């Protein structure tokens, strides 16, 4: 057993060091991001020749039509059989898996803007988490009831074709997301902030985290109705993990009174840590085995976000009593707050006179 483990580690080490120029985070397919950001989702078939020209077989989202030709010339590189070999860890002497056919896939694409040149001949991009990416990373290849996508499995290292969930699970996940997305879009169209939040919570419950965040941000565009719903979220202790996002969205509504909401969050955060800091041990942030840690983290996140947002909303008077108390609290319990100096820094950013190191 020890010998086999050594061989696995040795093989992994050799694999890593054969990619010296790839020491960076590489693009990867991410289903959560793809579902949240794609303008078009479709099942396409390349036919007998892998050349980047596809026939649309089914459409879940967007304006593509069944039978239409979709041109993705960047994917012509999949004609190389080496590009289609699924990645798996192998020991010396073992053979790699054979290449997949690579002709059918589900694409998660971002439609090119109308002012881009030749919008139908290669301007499509894959749907990534933060930016649009090469279509290769917005595709899921289908083979024998399984799915395959390009993922960076180790850093440093390239993005490699990796087996994922079953085709049935992939299609069921897309369908579920589409149902919630339809509810979200209807809520936005009708200006129904309560219904939009219902879609947000449903996205989150189903594991569609980026979609839930984007939906939450959309509430801020609903003015007074959005602000009312967001204040309801902030009053709900069971939604504490969302409070930092809720404060930011509330500020973005542009409604009056948000400064009071931010100070209320600061007051509550101060009182919370005034009671808990004396009993917290050094490094408590990383004590994930303690069920209380997540609550501490969420309180910290809300408090520091409220301080940051106060800088955007209104000038803070010098020597504000609550900020003075918070800095004193944090510096008094340095064992528990070591590594979390951002709290004091946030207070000093609001009032430079609180900098204890200033002359």
C-alpha positions in Angstrom: 0.0 0.0 0.0 2.8 2.4 0.9 4.6 1.6 -2.3 1.5 2.3 -4.4 1.0 5.6 -2.6 4.6 6.5 -3.3 4.1 5.7 -7.0 1.0 7.9 -7.2 2.8 10.8 -5.5 5.8 10.4 -7.7 3.7 10.3 -10.8 1.8 13.4 -9.7 5.1 15.2 -9.0 6.4 14.4 -12.5 3.2 15.5 -14.1 3.3 18.9 -12.3 6.9 19.6 -13.2 6.4 18.9 -16.9 4.3 22.1 -17.0 6.7 24.8 -15.8 5.1 27.6 -17.8 1.6 26.9 -16.6 2.0 28.1 -13.0 -1.2 30.1 -12.9 -4.9 29.7 -12.5 -6.2 28.5 -15.9 -9.7 28.7 -17.3 -12.1 26.0 -16.3 -15.7 25.1 -17.0 -17.9 25.9 -14.0 -21.5 24.9 -14.3 -22.7 27.5 -11.7 -21.1 30.3 -13.6 -22.2 29.0 -17.0 -25.8 28.8 -16.0 -25.7 32.3 -14.5 -24.0 34.1 -17.3 -24.8 32.3 -20.5 -27.1 34.1 -23.0 -27.5 30.9 -25.0 -27.5 27.3 -23.9 -27.9 24.6 -26.6 -27.1 21.0 -27.4 -25.2 20.9 -30.7 -23.8 18.2 -33.0 -20.7 18.6 -35.1 -21.4 15.6 -37.4 -18.8 13.4 -38.9 -16.1 16.1 -39.3 -14.8 18.1 -36.4 -14.3 21.5 -37.9 -16.1 24.0 -35.6 -19.4 24.0 -37.5 -22.3 22.7 -35.5 -26.0 21.9 -36.0 -28.2 23.0 -33.2 -30.3 20.1 -31.9 -32.0 21.5 -28.8 -32.2 25.0 -27.3 -32.7 25.7 -23.6 -32.0 29.4 -23.6 -31.4 32.1 -26.2 -32.3 32.9 -29.8 -30.6 30.0 -31.6 -33.0 27.7 -33.5 -33.1 24.0 -33.9 -31.5 23.1 -37.3 -29.4 26.3 -37.4 -25.7 26.2 -38.0 -23.6 27.5 -35.1 -20.0 28.4 -36.1 -17.4 28.0 -33.3 -14.1 27.9 -35.2 -12.1 27.8 -32.0 -13.4 24.3 -31.3 -11.9 23.0 -34.6 -8.8 22.2 -32.5 -10.8 19.3 -31.0 -10.0 17.4 -34.3 -6.7 16.6 -32.6 -7.3 13.2 -30.8 -5.0 14.2 -28.0 -7.3 17.1 -27.1 -10.1 14.5 -26.6 -8.3 12.2 -24.2 -10.1 12.3 -20.8 -7.7 13.1 -18.0 -7.1 10.7 -15.1 -4.2 9.9 -12.8 -2.3 6.9 -14.1 0.7 4.9 -12.8 3.8 4.3 -14.9 3.0 1.6 -17.5 -0.7 2.2 -17.5 -2.4 3.4 -20.7 -4.5 6.5 -20.9 -8.2 6.3 -21.8 -9.0 6.5 -25.5 -10.2 9.8 -26.9 -13.9 10.5 -26.9 -15.7 11.1 -30.2 -16.1 14.8 -29.3 -18.9 15.5 -31.8 -21.8 16.3 -29.4 -21.8 18.9 -26.7 -23.8 21.3 -24.7 -22.6 24.9 -25.1 -23.0 27.7 -22.6 -22.3 30.8 -24.7 -22.3 34.6 -24.4 -23.9 36.1 -27.5 -21.6 38.6 -29.3 -22.7 42.2 -29.2 -24.4 43.6 -32.3 -21.5 46.0 -33.1 -18.9 43.2 -33.1 -17.6 42.3 -36.6 -19.0 39.0 -38.0 -21.1 38.2 -35.0 -22.1 34.8 -36.5 -18.6 33.6 -37.3 -16.6 33.1 -34.2 -17.4 36.1 -31.9 -19.2 33.8 -29.5 -17.6 33.4 -26.1 -17.9 30.9 -23.4 -19.7 31.9 -20.2 -17.1 32.2 -17.4 -17.4 33.4 -13.8 -15.9 36.8 -14.1 -15.3 37.3 -17.8 -16.2 35.7 -21.2 -13.8 33.0 -22.0 -12.7 30.7 -24.9 -15.7 28.6 -26.0 -13.8 25.5 -25.1 -14.3 26.3 -21.5 -18.0 27.0 -22.0 -18.7 23.5 -23.5 -19.6 20.1 -22.1 -18.9 17.2 -24.4 -21.3 14.3 -24.4 -20.2 10.7 -24.6 -21.9 7.4 -23.6 -24.2 9.0 -21.1 -21.4 11.0 -19.4 -20.2 14.6 -19.7 -16.7 15.9 -20.1 -15.4 19.5 -19.8 -12.1 21.3 -19.6 -11.0 21.9 -16.0 -7.7 22.8 -14.3 -7.4 19.9 -11.9 -4.1 21.1 -10.4 -2.2 24.3 -10.2 0.3 24.7 -11.8 -1.0 22.7 -14.8 -3.2 23.0 -17.9 -6.9 22.7 -18.2 -7.7 19.1 -19.2 -10.7 17.2 -20.4 -12.3 15.8 -17.3 -15.2 13.5 -16.7 -18.2 15.1 -14.9 -21.7 14.2 -14.0 -24.0 12.1 -16.1 -25.7 13.5 -19.1 -29.1 13.1 -17.5 -28.0 15.0 -14.4 -26.6 17.8 -16.5 -29.8 18.2 -18.5 -31.9 18.0 -15.3 -29.8 20.7 -13.7 -30.2 23.0 -16.8 -33.9 22.4 -16.8 -34.2 23.2 -13.1 -32.2 26.4 -13.5 -34.4 27.5 -16.4 -37.5 27.1 -14.3 -36.1 29.4 -11.6 -34.7 31.8 -14.1 -38.1 32.2 -15.7 -39.5 33.1 -12.3 -36.7 35.6 -11.8 -37.2 37.2 -15.2 -40.9 37.5 -14.6 -40.3 39.1 -11.2 -37.9 41.7 -12.7 -40.3 42.5 -15.6 -43.2 43.0 -13.1 -41.1 44.9 -10.6 -42.0 42.4 -7.9 -39.2 42.5 -5.4 -40.7 39.8 -3.1 -41.0 37.4 -6.0 -37.4 38.2 -7.0 -36.2 37.3 -3.6 -38.1 34.1 -3.7 -36.2 33.2 -6.9 -32.9 34.2 -5.1 -33.6 31.8 -2.2 -34.6 29.1 -4.6 -31.4 29.5 -6.6 -29.4 29.3 -3.4 -31.2 26.2 -2.1 -30.5 24.5 -5.4 -26.8 25.3 -5.3 -26.9 28.0 -8.0 -24.9 30.4 -6.0 -23.8 32.9 -8.6 -27.3 33.1 -9.9 -28.6 33.9 -6.4 -26.0 36.6 -6.0 -26.9 38.2 -9.3 -30.5 38.0 -8.5 -29.9 39.6 -5.1 -28.1 42.5 -6.8 -31.1 43.0 -9.1 -33.3 43.7 -6.1 -31.3 47.0 -5.7 -32.7 48.2 -9.0 -36.3 48.1 -7.7 -36.2 51.4 -5.7 -38.4 51.7 -2.6 -39.9 48.3 -3.1 -36.5 46.7 -3.2 -35.3 48.6 -0.2 -38.3 47.4 1.8 -37.6 43.8 1.0 -33.9 44.2 1.7 -34.6 45.6 5.1 -36.7 42.6 5.8 -33.8 40.4 4.9 -31.6 42.3 7.3 -34.1 41.8 10.1 -34.1 38.1 9.5 -31.5 36.4 11.7 -31.8 33.2 9.6 -30.4 35.1 6.6 -27.3 36.3 8.4 -25.0 34.9 5.7 -26.7 37.3 3.3 -26.6 40.4 5.4 -23.3 41.8 4.0 -24.7 41.4 0.5 -28.0 42.9 1.7 -26.4 46.0 3.1 -24.6 46.6 -0.2 -27.7 46.1 -2.2 -29.6 48.4 0.1 -27.1 51.2 -0.5 -27.4 50.6 -4.2 -31.1 51.3 -4.1 -30.3 54.9 -3.5 -33.2 55.2 -1.0 -33.1 57.6 1.9 -32.2 56.3 5.4 -29.6 53.7 4.4 -27.0 55.5 6.6 -29.2 54.6 9.6 -29.2 50.9 8.5 -25.5 50.9 8.2 -25.0 52.3 11.7 -27.5 49.8 13.1 -25.3 47.0 11.6 -22.2 48.6 13.2 -23.9 48.9 16.5 -25.1 45.3 16.5 -21.7 44.1 15.3 -20.0 45.9 18.1 -22.3 44.5 20.7 -21.8 41.0 19.4 -18.1 41.1 19.5 -18.0 42.9 22.8 -19.7 39.8 24.2 -17.8 37.2 22.2 -14.2 38.4 21.8 -13.2 37.8 25.4 -14.0 34.1 25.0 -12.5 33.6 21.5 -9.1 31.9 21.1 -6.4 32.9 18.8 -7.0 31.7 15.3 -10.8 31.2 15.9 -11.5 32.2 12.3 -10.1 28.8 11.1 -11.8 26.6 13.8 -14.3 25.3 11.3 -15.0 22.3 13.4 -16.7 24.7 15.9 -20.3 25.2 14.8 -20.2 28.8 16.2 -17.4 29.8 13.8 -19.6 30.3 10.8 -21.8 32.7 12.9 -18.7 34.6 14.0 -17.5 34.9 10.4 -20.9 36.1 9.2 -21.1 38.8 11.9 -17.6 39.9 11.1 -18.4 40.1 7.3 -21.5 42.2 8.0 -19.7 44.5 10.3 -16.7 45.2 8.1 -18.9 45.6 5.0 -21.1 48.2 6.9 -18.0 50.2 7.7 -16.8 50.1 4.1 -20.2 51.2 2.8 -20.3 54.1 5.3 -17.4 55.7 3.4 -19.6 55.7 0.3 -22.7 57.1 1.9 -21.8 60.0 4.2 -18.8 61.6 5.8 -18.3 60.3 9.3 -17.6 62.9 12.1 -14.3 62.6 13.8 -14.1 60.6 17.1 -17.5 59.0 16.5 -18.1 57.2 19.8 -19.0 53.8 18.2 -15.8 53.8 16.0 -13.7 54.7 19.0 -15.2 51.9 21.0 -14.7 49.4 18.2 -11.0 50.3 17.8 -10.5 50.0 21.5 -12.3 46.7 21.6 -10.2 45.3 18.8 -6.9 46.5 20.1 -7.7 45.3 23.7 -8.3 41.7 22.6 -5.3 41.4 20.3 -5.0 37.6 20.8 -8.4 37.0 19.4 -8.1 39.7 16.7 -4.6 38.9 15.4 -4.8 38.5 11.6 -8.1 40.5 11.5 -6.6 44.0 11.6 -8.8 44.9 8.7 -11.4 45.9 11.2 -9.3 48.7 12.7 -8.1 49.7 9.2 -11.8 50.1 8.2 -12.4 52.3 11.2 -9.3 54.4 10.5 -10.3 54.8 6.8 -13.5 56.5 8.1 -11.6 58.6 10.7 -7.8 58.8 10.3 -7.6 60.3 13.8 -8.3 56.8 15.2 -4.9 55.6 13.9 -3.1 54.8 17.2 0.2 54.8 15.4 -0.2 58.3 14.1 1.9 61.1 15.8 
